[in-house]
């Protein structure tokens, strides 16, 4: 069985297309899309070719590989250079690791996953140069709570974060953290009180959020933010393209 179904489902997620919208692009039925994704049916070769051409994906990759976010967004890693003929010393190449990418519309799904981890559950993956070990992920920010006029974290920015153990970590009130809880996912500056974690936001229009420690599933320290504050109308695909350009410099 090919990976076609898994791949078009991942494409739909990244492009924010419903099964109906995807079906309309290629003059097929929503039921056909559902059958492809569930592995109950395979498309005709002409339809595979049409889809591959539309999304600018190699047809063999679409069928045979389990595509990552990087592959789908042309977010490929720089090829290793042949240093055998190099005449000057070059700095070592950065090590790239794959980390889960959770879009804004997948946050409730991520909360459910944290509560009940399933080995078969896979979020899209993105490559990121990580220098230390740990549990990393990338989350798409979904509000303006940490935005103050023209500065801060914008809705749609990508947050690179590392999971921390609350009991062992030293909380810095100046740092930014993402709290995954049964009440939702919140990003802000935190202070600890007896059995209560208070999240404060930079935007005064957002009131502080108090969460009972029992409702906290995990805490992540934000390590980096890829922001589109100079052009916050860019969609997620354009932001990934900008990130690719930035990492290649």
Buried (B, 14 or more C-beta within 10 A) or exposed (E): EBBBBBBBBBBBBBBEBEBEEBBBBBEBEBEBBBBBBEEEBBBEEEBBEBBBEEBEBEEEBBBEBEBBBBBBBEBEBEEEEEEEEEEEEEEEEEEBEBBBBBBBEBBEEBBEBBEEEEEEEEBBBBBBEBEEEEEBBBBBBBBBBBBEEEEBBBBBBBBBBBBBEBEEEEBEEEEBBBBBBEBBBBBBBBEEEEEEBBBBBBBEEBEEBEBEEEEBBBBBBBBEBBBBEEEBEBEBBEBBBBBBEEBEE
